[in-house]
Structure formats: structure tokens, C-alpha cells
């Protein structure tokens, strides 16, 4: 997080708080990386997500698409 400075007017941010602010691009990368780790580490999570789409398991392409969508989840803030 960026600390001790207010968010510049020309910057997109994702989180603000006592510790400072976190740029939108960095937050998006963090969220995507966490989901990618979760999908690789927890087969149950992947199977549940696949089940909502009517599949038995997630294919690698499906995981990649979900990670991409996770990265885009806060684009509306921009």
C-alpha cells in the first residue's frame, strides 16, 4: 500500500484506509494471483465452480478464464 500520501486525482485506487491506498492495477493482480493459487491448491473449490457450469472439473482454460475475470472484478471503479 502507498502510505502517508493522499490518492492522486489521476490515479485509480482499489482500497484506502489507515495504512494508505492500494492502486487498482496492483489490487487486480493480487486478486487474480490469489484465485489462481486457490484453484490449484483446492480441488474442491474448482469442482464446485465447475459444477455450477454443469461440468465435472475445471479445465486449464476454464481456470484461466476465471482468473482473468477475477482480475477485472473492480474495473467499474475506474
Rosetta blueprint (number, residue, H / E / L):
1 X L
2 X E
3 X L
4 X L
5 X L
6 X L
7 X L
8 X L
9 X L
10 X L
11 X L
12 X L
13 X E
14 X E
15 X E
16 X E
17 X E
18 X L
19 X L
20 X E
21 X E
22 X E
23 X E
24 X H
25 X H
26 X H
27 X H
28 X H
29 X H
30 X H
31 X H
32 X H
33 X H
34 X H
35 X H
36 X H
37 X H
38 X H
39 X H
40 X H
41 X H
42 X L
43 X H
44 X H
45 X H
46 X H
47 X H
48 X H
49 X H
50 X H
51 X H
52 X H
53 X L
54 X L
55 X L
56 X L
57 X L
58 X L
59 X L
60 X H
61 X H
62 X H
63 X H
64 X H
65 X H
66 X H
67 X H
68 X H
69 X H
70 X H
71 X H
72 X L
73 X L
74 X L
75 X H
76 X H
77 X H
78 X L
